[in-house]
Amino acid sequence: MRLNISARTGLWSLLLCAAGLLNTFAFAPYQWHALPLLTLAILALALRQAESARQAAWLGWCYGLGWFGLGVSWVHVSIATFGGMPLIASLGIMAALVAYLSLFPALAAYSAARLAKNRPHYWPLLLAVCWTLSENLRSWLFTGFPWLSLGYSQTDGWLASYAPLIGETGINFILLLAAGSFALLWRYQPSRVVHGQLAAAVVLLALAPVLGHFKGWQTNGVQVPVALVQGNIRQELRWAPEQELPTMKKYMQLTRPQLSERLVIWPEAAIPQVEPDAQAYLFNLDMLAAENKAAVITGILDWKRNGDAYNGMIVVGDTGVKGQIYHYETRNRYQKHHLLPIGEFVPFERFLRDVAPFFDLPNSSFARGEWLQPNLQAKGYQLLAALCFEIAFPRQIRANFTDDTDFLLTVSNDAWFGDSHGPWQHLEIARMRALEFGRPLLRATNTGVTAAIGADGQVLAQLPQFQDGVLTLEVPLTQGRTLYSRLGDWPLYAFCLLTCVLLWWRQRSGTDPVPAETITPEPITEAAHVEPVEVMTDSKSAESAAKERIEPHF
């Protein structure tokens, strides 16, 4: 497929790359929340001037290059620093990842341009619809990578109050509809359809401040004492055999003074032994926690007799369930379902593991846990677990959410990403989940950012990065269900699919006329009362004027 890229298209391509780069500053830790409206409006304006759907796809891809090129640059830290790859190879892998992710905005742009070919007045709606469906595809294709979805930029922004109602996906839709509507005002003949979409976008933006009254949850007056432990173990030391005992001793020493009747959370794989080998340590921790009426939830790896390995969490100490105590194979555990490619499983493993150390990282061949798993039980509370990367998948959270869920819980090891913006983006994603589901969220990580988050998405307290410590506080519980926790994204996806099918069918059947307000009918003249010469002159003038009036203005 060859694209005829003119000088003008080249300038637009560079501008869109720059606009995509700016998106990074809309997310944590920068949080310039209004930026996506600007960058998406620039994209929409460029796409409306594209000469073909393929050119629109190219422009969307250029936008994606900037968007992901800087936005997920933290991935390079794990590849270059811990993956054992030479610089040129790591840059090549990053280039391939960014090029792949950029295909999704390209697909959205191409689809919107095709559907809008004979109906440009519907451009804002079609762009929002196609973008939403393309982002959905990005969230599950090849296990999914929904990082940097633009709705996360509103976690602290103007549209945050929509999260309990329509989730991050719905916020994304509003951003696209608004940006497309603003862009369509540029050099476009006014029409009721255009004005209707613009009015809808303005109303949706204006309603945001009053929607906090419809969040669907309220506090129930219960305060739970929690302790979140951050061990700050350097990544290169986490699996060194000589560091096993010092690491386990450190977590015990940090935890012991904070055990009294608390809910204690340790990070992902905090115990650097597989569960069958750590039984003596776990029984000791179980007895110590039970004596202090505390519960400890820790990340740990489990290696089964059949050879399957799982990345999971277990609960020791006071579970709050009569007769339930810790033992190996206890059902009060969580096994990670959504595995990270390369980090936790290697596609085409037989071929790639011998290519480079990056494809043969420690503990990178896990089995997948079940999609539906019961909430963890600890001190009588129910905690919905999501391990590391899984917190970016709201469908998985919703599938396991119940009326009795007290906390959302996520543990992680962001030491892989060093001192980059990756861990801060990760925290922002976790905060959006708290907003969507109306439950407090506990987040314990190895090197930070360890934090407790309220049901309104606000950080209640956090530890500084790259310091060991324990975060202690009392977290208020909530009750009630948000609309999003009940319905999820399905109503929005159904609307998007129905819109695409309806417009496609109308195009195929030829039943999609040009809106009446864009057409001025030809004037009717009475030739019998005009002399021949004047008739010809007036006829030409009328024909020219009519032709000029029905000429569409883009």
TORVEX-127922 format. One record per residue (C-alpha): residue in three letters; x, y, z. Coordinates in steps of 0.02 Angstrom, whole numbers, plus 32768, in hexadecimal, padded with zeros to 4 digits. Layout:
N
ALA,X,Y,Z
...
This chain:
554
MET,8000,8000,8000
ARG,8050,80A3,7FC7
LEU,801E,814D,8009
ASN,8032,81EC,7FA5
ILE,8071,825C,8031
SER,8073,8310,7FF7
ALA,80D8,8399,804A
ARG,8039,83D1,80A1
THR,801B,8322,80E3
GLY,80CF,831C,811C
LEU,80B6,83BA,8182
TRP,8017,8373,81CD
SER,8075,82D3,81F7
LEU,80FA,8332,8257
LEU,8077,839A,82B0
LEU,8017,82FF,82E4
CYS,80B4,82AA,8325
ALA,80D2,8344,838F
ALA,801D,8345,83CA
GLY,802C,828D,83FA
LEU,80CA,82B2,845C
LEU,806C,8338,84BD
ASN,7FF0,82B4,84F9
THR,8072,8270,8572
PHE,8062,8310,85D8
ALA,7FA8,82F1,85EF
PHE,7FCE,825B,865E
ALA,8024,8247,8706
PRO,8096,828C,8744
TYR,8077,8328,86D7
GLN,7FB8,8328,86CD
TRP,7F93,83B3,8650
HIS,7EE1,8374,8643
ALA,7EA2,83E1,85B4
LEU,7F2B,83AC,853B
PRO,7ECC,8319,84EB
LEU,7E41,838E,84B2
LEU,7EC3,83F7,8457
THR,7F26,8369,840B
LEU,7E8B,8309,83D6
ALA,7E40,83A5,8387
ILE,7EE1,83B9,8322
LEU,7ED4,8302,82EE
ALA,7E1C,8314,82BE
LEU,7E40,83B0,8258
ALA,7ECD,8358,81FB
LEU,7E62,82BF,81D9
ARG,7DD4,8328,8191
GLN,7E4E,836B,810E
ALA,7E92,82C0,80DF
GLU,7E78,8295,8028
SER,7E53,81DD,8048
ALA,7E34,8160,80D3
ARG,7EE5,811C,80BE
GLN,7F2E,81C9,80D4
ALA,7EC2,81DC,8170
ALA,7F0C,8139,81B2
TRP,7FBB,817C,8194
LEU,7F93,821A,81F6
GLY,7F48,81B4,8284
TRP,7FE4,8148,8287
CYS,8054,81E3,8293
TYR,7FED,8220,8327
GLY,8006,8176,8378
LEU,80C2,817C,835E
GLY,80CD,8216,83CA
TRP,8049,81DC,8446
PHE,809C,8135,846D
GLY,814F,8161,843E
LEU,8164,81D0,84D7
GLY,80D2,8190,853F
VAL,8110,80DD,8553
SER,81C9,8104,8549
TRP,81D9,80BC,85F9
VAL,81D0,800E,85AB
HIS,827F,802D,8568
VAL,82C2,8031,861B
SER,8290,7F7C,863A
ILE,82D3,7F44,8590
ALA,837A,7F9E,8595
THR,83A0,7F97,8650
PHE,835C,7EEC,8682
GLY,8341,7E93,85DD
GLY,83F7,7E81,85AE
MET,83DB,7EC9,8500
PRO,845A,7F36,84A3
LEU,841E,7FE8,8486
ILE,83FC,7FD4,83CD
ALA,8393,7F38,83ED
SER,8331,7F87,847B
LEU,830C,8020,8411
GLY,82D2,7FAC,8385
ILE,825A,7F53,83FA
MET,8217,7FF9,8438
ALA,8200,8036,8385
ALA,819F,7F98,835A
LEU,8130,7FAC,83F5
VAL,810A,8063,83CF
ALA,80E8,803E,8317
TYR,8070,7FB3,834A
LEU,8011,801E,83C9
SER,8003,80A9,8348
LEU,7F9F,8035,82D8
PHE,7F07,804C,8348
PRO,7EF1,8109,8332
ALA,7F17,80E9,8279
LEU,7E8A,8069,8273
ALA,7E13,80E3,82C9
ALA,7E40,816D,824E
TYR,7E2D,80FB,81B7
SER,7D85,80B7,81EF
ALA,7D40,8163,8219
ALA,7D78,81A8,8170
ARG,7D25,8118,8113
LEU,7C81,8128,8171
ALA,7C81,81E6,8161
LYS,7CA2,81E5,80A6
ASN,7BEE,8213,8077
ARG,7BBB,825B,811E
PRO,7C41,82D7,8158
HIS,7BC2,832C,81C9
TYR,7BCC,8291,823C
TRP,7C89,829B,8249
PRO,7C98,82BD,8307
LEU,7C24,822E,8334
LEU,7C79,81B5,82BC
LEU,7D26,81E2,82FB
ALA,7CEF,81C3,83AF
VAL,7C9A,811F,8381
CYS,7D2B,80DA,831C
TRP,7DAB,8111,839D
THR,7D4A,80BB,8429
LEU,7D3F,8018,83C9
SER,7DF7,8021,8397
GLU,7E2B,803D,844C
ASN,7DC2,7FA8,847F
LEU,7E22,7F3F,8401
ARG,7EC6,7F7F,844B
SER,7E8E,7F48,84F8
TRP,7E83,7E8F,84CD
LEU,7EE1,7E68,842B
PHE,7F7F,7E01,8455
THR,7F46,7E09,850D
GLY,7F32,7EC6,8501
PHE,7F95,7F62,852A
PRO,7F16,7FEB,8559
TRP,7F9A,805D,85A5
LEU,7F8A,811A,8588
SER,7ED5,8115,8554
LEU,7EAA,81CD,854F
GLY,7E1E,81C2,85CF
TYR,7E9F,81A6,8658
SER,7ED8,8259,8640
GLN,7E36,828D,8697
THR,7E54,822E,873A
ASP,7E6D,82D9,878C
GLY,7E21,8339,86FB
TRP,7D7D,838C,86CE
LEU,7D29,82EA,8696
ALA,7D57,827E,872D
SER,7CA3,827F,876D
TYR,7C6F,8217,86D5
ALA,7CD8,8182,870E
PRO,7C55,8135,8784
LEU,7BD4,8143,86F8
ILE,7C2A,8114,8655
GLY,7CDD,80EC,8688
GLU,7D80,811E,8637
THR,7D3F,80DC,8590
GLY,7CAC,8153,8593
ILE,7D1C,81E5,85C2
ASN,7D88,81BA,852B
PHE,7CED,81C0,84BD
ILE,7CBD,826D,84FD
LEU,7D6C,82B0,84DC
LEU,7D65,8273,8427
LEU,7CB5,82B4,8409
ALA,7CE1,8360,844F
ALA,7D87,836E,83F2
GLY,7D38,8337,834E
SER,7CA7,83B2,8362
PHE,7D1C,8444,8383
ALA,7D86,8416,82EC
LEU,7CEF,8407,8278
LEU,7CC3,84BF,8293
TRP,7D5D,84ED,822F
ARG,7D2E,8512,817A
TYR,7C90,84A9,817B
GLN,7BE1,84DF,8145
PRO,7B71,84E8,81E0
SER,7AE7,8467,81ED
ARG,7A70,8425,8271
VAL,7AD3,8382,827C
VAL,7B77,83DE,829B
HIS,7B27,8454,8318
GLY,7AD1,83C1,836E
GLN,7B75,8364,838A
LEU,7BCA,8403,83C6
ALA,7B3A,8425,843E
ALA,7B44,8372,8480
ALA,7BFF,8383,849D
VAL,7BEB,842A,84F7
VAL,7B5F,83E4,8565
LEU,7BC6,834A,8591
LEU,7C59,83B7,85C2
ALA,7BEC,8431,8623
LEU,7B92,83A8,8685
ALA,7C31,8362,86D1
PRO,7C34,83CD,8770
VAL,7B85,839A,87A7
LEU,7B96,82DF,8789
GLY,7BEE,82BF,882F
HIS,7B41,82B0,887D
PHE,7B20,8212,8816
LYS,7BBA,81AE,8847
GLY,7B52,811F,888F
TRP,7BB6,80FE,892E
GLN,7BC9,8148,89DC
THR,7C39,812C,8A71
ASN,7BF5,80B5,8AF6
GLY,7C52,80FB,8B8D
VAL,7CCE,806A,8B9D
GLN,7D89,8093,8BA4
VAL,7E02,8004,8B84
PRO,7EB6,8010,8BC6
VAL,7F2E,7FDB,8B3D
ALA,7FEB,7FD2,8B25
LEU,803A,7FD2,8A78
VAL,80EE,7F94,8A77
GLN,816F,7FD0,89F7
GLY,820E,7F67,8A00
ASN,8272,7FC9,897C
ILE,82D7,7F33,8942
ARG,8340,7F5D,88A9
GLN,8305,7EFF,8810
GLU,83AD,7EAE,87EC
LEU,83AE,7E66,889D
ARG,82FB,7E26,88A9
TRP,8320,7D77,8869
ALA,83D7,7D68,889C
PRO,83E3,7CC9,8907
GLU,8451,7D1E,8989
GLN,83CD,7DA4,89A2
GLU,833B,7D30,89CC
LEU,8350,7D2F,8A89
PRO,837F,7DE9,8A9A
THR,82E3,7E18,8A35
MET,826E,7DA9,8A9A
LYS,82BB,7DE8,8B3C
LYS,82A5,7E9D,8B04
TYR,81EB,7E89,8AE2
MET,81D2,7E34,8B8A
GLN,822E,7EC1,8BE5
LEU,81CC,7F48,8B8C
THR,8127,7EF2,8BB0
ARG,8138,7EB6,8C65
PRO,811F,7F62,8CB9
GLN,8081,7F83,8C50
LEU,8025,7EDE,8C66
SER,7FAB,7F0B,8CF0
GLU,7EFC,7EEA,8CA8
ARG,7F2E,7F2D,8BFE
LEU,7F13,7EF8,8B4C
VAL,7FC6,7EEC,8B09
ILE,7FF1,7EEA,8A4F
TRP,8098,7EB3,8A05
PRO,80C8,7ED1,894D
GLU,80CB,7E5B,88B8
ALA,813B,7DC4,88D6
ALA,817A,7E15,8977
ILE,81B4,7D6A,89B4
PRO,8243,7D37,893F
GLN,8221,7C7C,894F
VAL,819C,7C13,88FC
GLU,8110,7BE8,8973
PRO,813A,7B2F,898F
ASP,81EB,7B5F,89C5
ALA,81B0,7BEC,8A37
GLN,813C,7B86,8AA6
ALA,81A0,7B9B,8B47
TYR,81A8,7C58,8B2F
LEU,80EF,7C62,8B05
PHE,80B7,7BFB,8B9C
ASN,811E,7C6B,8C0D
LEU,80D1,7D07,8BBE
ASP,8024,7CBA,8BCA
MET,8034,7C9A,8C85
LEU,807F,7D45,8CA7
ALA,7FF3,7D9E,8C48
ALA,7F69,7D35,8C99
GLU,7FAD,7D5A,8D48
ASN,7FA0,7E14,8D20
LYS,7EF2,7E03,8CD1
ALA,7F3D,7E3D,8C2D
ALA,7F3A,7DFC,8B7B
VAL,7FCA,7E05,8AFF
ILE,7FAC,7DFC,8A43
THR,804A,7DDE,89E0
GLY,807A,7DBF,892D
ILE,80D3,7D19,8913
LEU,80FD,7CA1,8886
ASP,80B6,7BF1,888B
TRP,8104,7B5C,8833
LYS,808E,7AC7,8826
ARG,80C2,7A11,881E
ASN,8085,7A06,876A
GLY,8100,7A8D,8738
ASP,8084,7B1E,872B
ALA,80BE,7BC0,877A
TYR,804B,7C4C,87B4
ASN,8065,7D01,87E5
GLY,7FED,7D1B,8874
MET,7FBC,7D5B,8920
ILE,7F96,7D00,89C1
VAL,7F4D,7D31,8A6B
VAL,7F9B,7CFF,8B11
GLY,7F60,7D27,8BC2
ASP,7EAF,7D5C,8BEF
THR,7E3E,7D3E,8B58
GLY,7D9F,7D65,8BB9
VAL,7D54,7CBF,8B82
LYS,7D3B,7C41,8C0F
GLY,7DAD,7BAA,8BFE
GLN,7E0A,7BEF,8B67
ILE,7EC6,7BEE,8B7F
TYR,7F57,7BF5,8B07
HIS,7F96,7B54,8AB8
TYR,7FE3,7B2D,8A11
GLU,7F5A,7B1B,898D
THR,7EE0,7B83,89F4
ARG,7E57,7BCC,8986
ASN,7E6A,7C77,89D5
ARG,7EE4,7CAE,894F
TYR,7EEB,7D07,88A8
GLN,7F45,7CCE,880B
LYS,7F6B,7D50,8785
HIS,7F00,7D3E,86EA
HIS,7F3C,7DC8,8676
LEU,7FF2,7DA3,8654
LEU,806C,7E22,860F
PRO,80BB,7DEF,8568
ILE,8177,7DCE,8574
GLY,8178,7DF4,862F
GLU,8105,7D64,8662
PHE,80F0,7CFC,85C6
VAL,8151,7CF9,8523
PRO,80F0,7CEB,847F
PHE,8142,7C6F,8407
GLU,81AA,7C37,849C
ARG,8206,7BAB,8442
PHE,8251,7C26,83C7
LEU,826C,7CC4,842D
ARG,82BB,7C87,84CF
ASP,8362,7C66,847B
VAL,8363,7D0B,841B
ALA,8393,7D80,84AA
PRO,8393,7D8A,8568
PHE,82FE,7DFF,855E
PHE,8291,7D6C,8528
ASP,82D4,7CFE,85B4
LEU,82B7,7D69,864E
PRO,82A3,7D14,86F8
ASN,81F2,7CD8,871D
SER,81AF,7CFC,866F
SER,814B,7C5E,864F
PHE,80AE,7C62,86BB
ALA,800A,7C06,86AE
ARG,7F6B,7C6F,86A6
GLY,7EF4,7C78,873A
GLU,7E38,7C71,8724
TRP,7DD6,7D06,86E1
LEU,7D5B,7CFC,8773
GLN,7DA6,7CE9,8821
PRO,7D5B,7D0B,88CC
ASN,7D90,7DA7,892A
LEU,7E19,7D8F,89AB
GLN,7DDF,7D81,8A60
ALA,7E46,7DDF,8AE3
LYS,7E0B,7E18,8B90
GLY,7D58,7E01,8B57
TYR,7D6D,7E75,8AC2
GLN,7D62,7E46,8A0A
LEU,7DEA,7E85,8996
LEU,7DDF,7E7B,88D9
ALA,7E8F,7E55,889E
ALA,7EE7,7E91,8800
LEU,7F9F,7E6B,87EB
CYS,800A,7EF5,879F
PHE,7FDA,7F0C,86E7
GLU,7F2A,7EC7,8705
ILE,7EEE,7F6A,8754
ALA,7EE9,7FB3,86A3
PHE,7E5A,7F3C,8672
PRO,7DB3,7F7A,86B8
ARG,7D53,7EE8,866B
GLN,7DB4,7E6F,86D7
ILE,7D94,7ED8,8773
ARG,7CDB,7EE3,874C
ALA,7CCD,7E27,872E
ASN,7D0B,7E05,87DF
PHE,7CB6,7E98,8836
THR,7C26,7E71,88AE
ASP,7BB4,7ED2,8923
ASP,7C20,7E91,89B3
THR,7CC8,7ECD,896D
ASP,7D17,7F42,89EF
PHE,7DBD,7F6D,899B
LEU,7E12,7F68,88F3
LEU,7EC2,7F25,890C
THR,7F56,7F2E,8896
VAL,800B,7EFF,88B8
SER,8099,7F20,8840
ASN,8154,7F2A,8823
ASP,8176,7FC8,87C0
ALA,8230,7FBD,87E1
TRP,8239,7F7E,872E
PHE,821A,802F,86F0
GLY,8296,8090,8759
ASP,8282,814A,8772
SER,820C,8162,86DE
HIS,8159,819E,86CD
GLY,811D,80E8,86BE
PRO,80F9,80CB,8778
TRP,809A,8170,8783
GLN,802F,8141,86EE
HIS,8011,8099,8741
LEU,7FD3,80F0,87E0
GLU,7F61,815F,8777
ILE,7F12,80C8,8725
ALA,7EF3,807A,87D1
ARG,7EA0,811B,880B
MET,7E28,8115,8777
ARG,7DF2,8066,87AC
ALA,7DC6,80A9,885A
LEU,7D5F,8134,8807
GLU,7D04,80BB,8794
PHE,7CD4,803D,881A
GLY,7CBE,80AC,88B2
ARG,7D30,8049,8925
PRO,7DD1,8077,897F
LEU,7E6C,802E,892F
LEU,7F0A,7FF0,8986
ARG,7FAB,7FED,8920
ALA,804E,7FA3,8960
THR,80EA,7FA5,88F3
ASN,81A0,7F76,8907
THR,81EE,8020,88E2
GLY,8154,8090,88D4
VAL,80DC,80DC,88BB
THR,8089,8088,8953
ALA,7FE4,80E0,897C
ALA,7F36,80D4,89C6
ILE,7EAE,811C,8957
GLY,7DFF,8150,8988
ALA,7D61,811E,892C
ASP,7D63,81CA,88DB
GLY,7E0B,81A5,888A
GLN,7E6C,821C,88FA
VAL,7F0F,81E3,894A
LEU,7EF6,81D8,8A06
ALA,7FAF,81BD,8A29
GLN,8049,817C,89CF
LEU,80FF,8150,89EC
PRO,818F,81A2,898F
GLN,81E0,813C,8905
PHE,8281,80DB,8921
GLN,8274,80DB,89DF
ASP,8248,8048,8A4E
GLY,81BC,8069,8AC8
VAL,810C,8042,8B03
LEU,8075,80AE,8ADD
THR,7FF6,80A4,8B6B
LEU,7F4B,80F5,8B6B
GLU,7E92,80D5,8B81
VAL,7E31,80C2,8ADF
PRO,7D75,80EA,8AD8
LEU,7D06,8062,8A8C
THR,7C76,8082,8A15
GLN,7BD4,802E,89E3
GLY,7B65,8034,8949
ARG,7B86,8014,8892
THR,7BB9,808A,8807
LEU,7B5D,8083,8763
TYR,7BFF,8050,870D
SER,7C19,7FBC,8783
ARG,7B6D,7F7C,874F
LEU,7B70,7F9B,8693
GLY,7C27,7FAE,8664
ASP,7C54,7FE3,85B3
TRP,7BD2,7F7A,8559
PRO,7B4E,8002,853E
LEU,7BD0,8073,84ED
TYR,7C17,7FE7,8481
ALA,7B67,7FB6,844B
PHE,7B43,806B,841A
CYS,7BE6,8075,83B7
LEU,7BC7,7FD3,835A
LEU,7B13,8001,8334
THR,7B4A,80AA,82F0
CYS,7BCA,805B,827C
VAL,7B51,7FD6,823D
LEU,7AC5,8053,8220
LEU,7B30,80CE,81BF
TRP,7B81,8043,815A
TRP,7AD7,7FFB,812E
ARG,7A93,80A5,80FC
GLN,7B2A,80C1,808D
ARG,7B18,8017,803A
SER,7A5D,802A,801F
GLY,7A69,80DE,7FE2
THR,79EE,811B,8065
ASP,7A60,819D,80B3
PRO,7A34,8242,805F
VAL,7A95,82E3,8073
PRO,7A46,8347,8103
ALA,79C6,83C4,80C4
GLU,7A19,8455,811A
THR,7AB4,8443,80AC
ILE,7A51,8452,8009
THR,7A03,84EC,7FBF
PRO,7981,84BF,7F3A
GLU,7990,8509,7E8D
PRO,7921,85A0,7E72
ILE,7888,8585,7E08
THR,7875,8600,7D77
GLU,77DF,861D,7D07
ALA,7828,8624,7C57
ALA,7782,8652,7C05
HIS,7787,8703,7C49
VAL,783E,8728,7C1A
GLU,7885,8752,7B71
PRO,78F9,86D0,7B23
VAL,799D,872E,7B39
GLU,7977,8757,7BED
VAL,7943,86A3,7C0F
MET,79EC,8662,7BD6
THR,7A4A,86E2,7C3D
ASP,79E1,86C7,7CD9
SER,79E8,860C,7CC1
LYS,7AA5,860D,7CBC
SER,7AAC,867F,7D52
ALA,7A30,8615,7DB4
GLU,7A8B,8575,7D85
SER,7B31,85BE,7DBB
ALA,7AE8,8600,7E5D
ALA,7A91,855B,7E84
LYS,7B2F,84FA,7E60
GLU,7B90,856F,7ED3
ARG,7B0F,855C,7F5C
ILE,7B0E,849E,7F5C
GLU,7BCC,8492,7F56
PRO,7BFC,8443,7FFE
HIS,7C77,84A9,8065
PHE,7CF4,8443,80CA
